[in-house]
Amino acid sequence: MHNIGNDIVDLKLAKTASSWRRKGFLEKQFTKREREEIHASEDPFLKVWLFWSMKEAAYKCYTQSVKKRFFAPQKFECSILSSSEGLVVFKKMKFYTSSYFDTFHLHTLARETQKKGKLFCAVGVPKELNKAIKKRLAAAMGILPKEIEKRKTLVGAPLFYHEKIRLTKSCSISHHGDYGAYLFSLK
Amino acid sequence: MRVYSLKNTQNKMTKEEIILKLTTLVKPYVQNEEGFKNMSEDTDFINDLEINSANLVDIILDVEDEFNIEIDNDSMEKMLSVKATVVVIQEKMNA
């Protein structure tokens, strides 16, 4: 099963809500190598949140199959491969990431495979996410949005159903501040 | 006041006292007010209080400061609920 995960960061909120300069903040979340890369970066703030969203997206990918929750950001080690591509390694497992950002937000997608299958993804307002997913699913499946029902797994991962049939193979929803984002693949 | 509260953390705190302090610490990060009103031992930070995972580390640092303890990575890994956090705080304070 090829799971996917995504994470959105509202950069304006990140600037005010948490301080990466706070004592212990980097040490708790990042490996020594990541911290060195953050300090050497031209924009340490952006690097912090890029790494963070890569870790979160990979975690969301991973917990869809293990069905267990935990908070161990340091165990997900990030490497930057190119301006948008990255790699997160957790217990010898690899997660391939793509990140996109502008002045307002940063969005990362993580996949368990290097193959880029058909993925559905968008950034919007947190409140409208479920509606947007249903609309998109309905269009892809040729059914009505109101016939689609959202359910959750025990770890809180979202699943979308049409009556007894599960529509999404893997699905991840993320919100932070003024932004929300979704990513899903079809069965 | 400061001296007194510092002294108090070195004595044994009851579970209820720890939860009370924890309630004050998590308040700034809570997104679900209904969940916060009903905060109990069974409350989950993410599912019930809708605290953003990006703020979990802030809570962990706040807990370290407030209870004057050091939280290692293995303990941090479990700190997603009030119950688990209370256990970690008790362990570290009694260590």
Chai-1 contact restraints between the chains, C-beta under 6 A:
chainA,res_idxA,chainB,res_idxB,connection_type,confidence,min_distance_angstrom,max_distance_angstrom,comment,restraint_id
A,S18,B,D58,contact,1.0,0.0,6.0,A-B,restraint_1
A,G24,B,L61,contact,1.0,0.0,6.0,A-B,restraint_2
A,K28,B,V57,contact,1.0,0.0,6.0,A-B,restraint_3
A,Q29,B,V57,contact,1.0,0.0,6.0,A-B,restraint_4
A,R69,B,L80,contact,1.0,0.0,6.0,A-B,restraint_5
A,F70,B,E77,contact,1.0,0.0,6.0,A-B,restraint_6
A,F71,B,L56,contact,1.0,0.0,6.0,A-B,restraint_7
A,F71,B,E77,contact,1.0,0.0,6.0,A-B,restraint_8
A,F71,B,L80,contact,1.0,0.0,6.0,A-B,restraint_9
A,A72,B,E77,contact,1.0,0.0,6.0,A-B,restraint_10
A,Q74,B,N73,contact,1.0,0.0,6.0,A-B,restraint_11
A,G156,B,N47,contact,1.0,0.0,6.0,A-B,restraint_12
A,H176,B,N52,contact,1.0,0.0,6.0,A-B,restraint_13
